Amino acid sequence: MSSSALSRVLVVLGVIASAVFLWGIHIDSHTVRLISKPLPVLFMLIWTLRQGSSPYIRWIALGLLFSIGGDVLLEIHSSYFLYGLISFLIAHIFYIVGFLQKNKAPAWGRLVPFFLYGAGAYAFLFQKLGPMTIPVGVYVSVICAMMWRASACVQSGDRDASILAWAALLGAMSFAVSDSMIAFNKFHAPFYGARVWIIVLYWLGQWGITYSTRSKA
């Protein structure tokens, strides 16, 4: 099977798995959700590994692997929330290391909007976090650092490289919004359609980061 044909197969399988998970939400089936939830990111991981073996690709692949772990842990039971948080925290750290392979320049100015976003979200939830105050604070810091380092990779110049860098940045931002929704829904007030919005933005975020590993834009 050619590389392009396999890519199409992986995309189709990912869409099917996503639809099955959404159906599992609709019928409120824990079994369906647990089986289908990790599959879209698993197919992204397979696609990523076929793009090459550069340090960037390896770090992103590790991030996807730990994201799969986070998917499973968060879906097993609410009592595993902290373990899922840790798994995603590690995934974000791997993404940060990956982005640093592209650009190690500080780019302090690009940190400002993400710092303000994280500080505002954390301050809004602070009084309701209870025993999760420190874990959530650490998590918010890391995901804001991930967006910052993704933004540092966006440079003028090569068009193809710029497209991939923007994909990573938009993916990181979508991931952050998804995580913010999780925190708002869990610690502040549940909102209608939360699970659907959270997972769709999460998948879009992961796909943006995955696409950034593409060998040819």
C-alpha positions in Angstrom: 0.0 0.0 0.0 1.4 3.4 -1.0 2.0 6.0 1.7 -0.8 8.3 0.4 -3.2 5.4 0.3 -2.3 4.4 3.9 -2.8 8.0 5.0 -6.3 8.1 3.5 -7.1 4.8 5.3 -5.8 6.2 8.6 -7.9 9.3 8.2 -11.1 7.3 7.4 -10.4 5.0 10.4 -9.9 8.0 12.6 -13.2 9.6 11.5 -15.1 6.4 12.0 -13.6 6.0 15.5 -14.4 9.6 16.3 -18.0 9.0 15.2 -18.3 5.9 17.3 -17.1 7.7 20.4 -19.6 10.5 19.8 -22.3 7.9 19.4 -21.1 6.4 22.7 -21.7 9.8 24.3 -25.1 10.0 22.8 -26.3 6.6 24.0 -24.3 7.0 27.3 -22.3 3.7 26.8 -19.2 3.6 28.9 -17.9 0.5 27.0 -18.3 2.1 23.6 -16.5 5.3 24.8 -13.7 3.4 26.5 -12.9 1.3 23.4 -13.2 4.1 20.8 -11.8 7.1 22.6 -8.0 6.3 22.2 -8.3 5.2 18.6 -8.3 8.6 16.7 -5.0 9.6 18.4 -3.6 6.1 17.9 -4.2 6.5 14.1 -2.5 9.9 14.3 0.5 8.3 16.1 0.8 5.7 13.3 0.6 8.4 10.7 3.3 10.4 12.5 5.7 7.5 12.7 5.5 7.1 9.0 6.7 10.7 8.4 10.3 9.9 9.3 12.6 9.6 12.3 13.7 13.1 13.0 14.0 14.2 16.7 10.9 16.4 16.2 8.8 13.5 15.0 10.0 11.3 17.8 9.1 13.8 20.5 5.7 14.5 19.0 5.1 10.7 18.7 5.9 10.3 22.4 3.4 13.1 23.2 0.7 11.3 21.2 1.5 8.0 23.0 1.1 9.6 26.4 -2.1 11.3 25.2 -3.5 7.9 24.4 -2.7 6.9 28.0 -4.5 10.1 29.2 -7.5 9.3 27.0 -7.9 5.9 28.6 -7.3 7.0 32.1 -9.8 9.9 31.9 -12.5 7.6 30.4 -12.0 4.6 32.8 -13.5 6.5 35.9 -13.5 10.0 37.3 -11.3 8.8 40.2 -8.5 8.5 37.6 -8.7 12.2 36.7 -5.3 13.0 38.4 -3.5 10.2 36.7 -5.0 11.3 33.3 -3.9 14.8 34.1 -0.3 13.5 34.7 -0.3 11.5 31.5 -1.4 14.6 29.5 1.1 16.7 31.4 3.9 14.4 30.2 2.5 14.6 26.7 2.7 18.4 26.8 6.2 18.3 28.0 7.2 16.1 25.1 5.5 18.5 22.7 7.5 21.4 24.2 10.7 19.5 23.7 9.6 18.8 20.2 9.0 22.4 19.5 12.3 23.3 20.9 13.9 21.2 18.2 12.5 23.7 15.7 13.5 26.9 17.6 15.3 27.4 20.9 15.2 31.2 20.7 13.4 32.7 23.8 10.8 34.7 21.9 9.7 36.3 25.2 7.2 38.6 23.5 5.2 35.6 22.3 4.9 34.3 25.8 2.8 37.3 27.0 -0.6 36.4 25.5 -0.4 32.8 26.6 0.7 33.8 30.1 -2.3 36.1 30.4 -4.6 33.4 29.1 -3.3 30.9 31.7 -3.2 33.3 34.6 -6.7 34.5 33.9 -8.1 31.0 33.6 -6.3 29.9 36.8 -7.4 32.9 38.7 -11.0 32.4 37.6 -11.0 28.7 38.9 -8.7 29.2 41.9 -11.2 29.2 44.7 -12.9 26.1 43.5 -9.9 23.9 42.8 -9.5 22.6 46.4 -6.9 19.7 46.6 -6.3 20.1 42.8 -5.0 23.7 43.2 -1.3 22.8 42.7 -1.7 20.0 40.1 -4.0 22.3 38.0 -1.5 25.2 38.4 1.3 23.1 37.2 -0.7 21.8 34.3 -1.8 25.3 33.2 1.8 26.5 33.3 2.9 23.6 31.1 0.2 23.9 28.5 0.8 27.7 28.3 4.5 26.9 27.8 3.5 24.5 25.0 1.6 27.2 23.2 4.4 29.6 23.6 7.0 27.2 22.2 4.7 26.4 19.3 4.3 30.1 18.6 8.1 30.5 18.6 8.3 28.0 15.7 6.2 30.3 13.4 8.8 32.2 11.4 8.6 34.1 8.1 10.4 32.4 5.2 9.8 29.0 3.8 6.1 28.7 3.0 5.8 24.9 3.6 7.6 25.1 6.9 5.4 28.0 7.9 2.2 26.0 7.2 3.4 23.2 9.4 4.4 25.6 12.2 1.0 27.3 12.1 -0.7 23.8 12.2 1.3 23.1 15.4 0.4 26.4 16.9 -3.3 26.2 16.1 -3.3 22.7 17.3 -1.7 23.6 20.6 -4.2 26.4 21.1 -7.2 24.2 20.3 -5.8 21.7 22.8 -5.6 24.4 25.4 -9.1 25.5 24.9 -10.3 21.9 25.2 -8.4 21.6 28.5 -9.9 24.9 29.7 -13.4 23.6 29.0 -12.6 20.4 31.0 -11.5 22.6 34.0 -14.6 24.9 33.7 -17.0 22.0 33.4 -15.4 20.0 36.3 -14.5 22.8 38.7 -16.9 25.7 38.0 -20.2 24.6 36.3 -21.2 21.9 33.9 -22.4 23.2 30.5 -24.5 21.7 27.8 -22.6 19.7 25.2 -19.4 19.9 27.2 -18.2 16.4 26.3 -18.7 16.9 22.6 -17.0 20.4 22.5 -14.1 19.1 24.6 -13.4 16.1 22.5 -13.8 17.7 19.1 -11.4 20.6 20.0 -9.0 18.0 21.5 -9.0 16.0 18.3 -8.5 19.1 16.2 -5.6 20.1 18.5 -4.0 16.8 18.3 -4.4 16.7 14.5 -2.8 20.1 14.1 0.2 19.0 16.1 0.3 15.7 14.2 0.1 17.4 10.8 3.1 19.5 11.7 5.3 16.4 11.4 4.4 16.0 7.8 7.4 15.3 5.7 6.1 17.2 2.7 3.6 20.1 3.1 
